[in-house]
């Protein structure tokens, strides 16, 4: 099992689930976030290994660009994968 750490000050986008269309662009992480494997939705490594076939085209496109997406408590945090520390 891997843990993924997103440090304070990391800039990313936050998306909220439907029916809300709310999103926060260029949002800065206020406190250190630790995510587990099951919270990781997409990342460039999974994309390169062909493991994102069941996800939407949007998720695949984000991973192809170099982003990672984490789902937790009703939101999706999308940050550059280079800003994520794998532990």
Buried (B, 14 or more C-beta within 10 A) or exposed (E): EEEBBBEEEBEBBBBEEEEEEEEEEEBEBEEEBEBEEEBBBBBBEBBEEEEBEEBEEEBBEBBEEEBBBBBEEEBBBBBBBEBBEEE
